[in-house]
Amino acid sequence: MRVEIRGKIYESVPEAAKKIGVAKQTIYAALRRNRMDTVGLRQHGPICPKGGRPKVRITISGCSWPSMADCARDLGVDPRYVRTVMHRGKAVARERLKQRVYRWAMEQKGKGRKV
């Protein structure tokens, strides 16, 4: 099956995937969504050494952590909670998380640590 991506025609999906540097499934998904112009343009972060997700720096109410897992560890919550609230949480849940961050920051300042 011939495929056209950004004006260039490839003889097959596997050939296109190899030339562009994406998985075949990525091209098939782009075909289904009619988004061939964006295939291979998105830059992904480095792969985590342990094989998990790449670290994503997170900032909540002015406090910053190198990853969501570090944020969750400091706040004493499950890492899935932080990720869920930040990505799909309702305003009430985000506000609750912000309050938890504020309390944590005040606790750190009380101990003489810079936040």
C-alpha positions in Angstrom: 0.0 0.0 0.0 1.5 3.3 -1.1 1.5 6.1 1.5 2.1 9.9 1.1 3.6 11.8 4.0 4.2 15.5 3.6 4.4 15.2 -0.2 6.7 12.3 -0.3 5.4 8.9 -1.6 6.6 5.7 0.0 5.9 2.3 -1.5 4.7 0.7 1.7 3.9 1.5 5.4 7.0 -0.5 6.7 9.3 1.4 4.3 7.8 4.8 5.4 8.1 3.8 9.0 11.7 2.9 8.6 12.6 6.1 6.7 10.8 8.4 9.1 11.9 6.6 12.2 8.5 5.7 13.7 6.6 2.4 14.3 4.3 1.0 11.7 1.4 1.4 14.1 2.0 5.1 14.2 1.5 5.4 10.5 -1.6 3.2 10.5 -3.0 5.4 13.4 -2.3 8.5 11.4 -4.0 7.0 8.4 -7.1 6.3 10.5 -7.1 9.8 11.9 -6.3 11.4 8.5 -3.2 13.1 10.1 -0.4 12.0 7.8 1.1 15.5 7.8 2.2 15.1 11.4 3.7 11.6 11.4 7.2 11.6 12.9 7.2 15.3 13.9 6.5 15.0 17.6 9.7 14.8 19.7 9.5 12.5 22.7 11.7 12.9 25.8 14.5 10.5 26.7 13.5 7.0 27.7 13.7 6.3 31.4 16.7 4.1 32.4 14.3 1.7 34.2 12.1 1.3 31.2 9.2 3.4 32.6 8.0 6.8 31.5 10.4 9.7 30.9 10.7 12.1 33.8 8.5 15.2 33.5 9.3 18.3 35.5 6.3 19.4 37.4 5.5 22.7 39.0 2.5 23.3 41.3 1.9 26.6 43.0 5.5 27.8 42.5 7.1 24.6 43.9 9.0 22.5 41.4 10.0 18.8 41.3 12.1 16.9 38.8 9.3 14.3 38.3 5.8 13.5 39.4 7.1 10.6 41.5 9.4 13.0 43.4 6.4 15.3 44.0 4.2 12.5 45.2 6.9 11.2 47.5 7.3 14.7 49.1 3.6 15.2 49.5 3.0 11.7 50.8 0.6 10.6 48.1 0.5 7.9 45.5 2.3 8.9 42.2 -0.8 7.9 40.2 -2.8 10.4 42.2 -0.6 13.3 41.2 -0.5 12.2 37.5 -4.3 11.7 37.4 -5.1 15.1 39.1 -2.7 16.9 36.8 -3.9 15.3 33.6 -7.6 14.7 34.1 -8.5 15.9 37.5 -11.4 18.2 38.2 -10.8 21.7 39.5 -11.7 20.6 43.1 -9.0 17.9 43.0 -6.4 20.3 41.6 -7.3 22.8 44.3 -6.9 20.1 47.0 -3.5 19.2 45.5 -2.4 22.8 45.6 -3.4 23.1 49.2 -1.4 20.0 50.0 1.6 21.6 48.2 1.1 24.8 50.2 1.1 23.0 53.5 4.2 21.0 52.4 6.0 24.3 51.5 5.2 25.9 54.8 6.4 22.8 56.6 9.7 23.0 54.6 10.1 26.7 55.4 9.5 25.9 59.1 12.5 23.5 58.9 14.6 26.2 57.4 14.7 24.6 53.9 14.5 26.6 50.7 11.5 25.6 48.6 
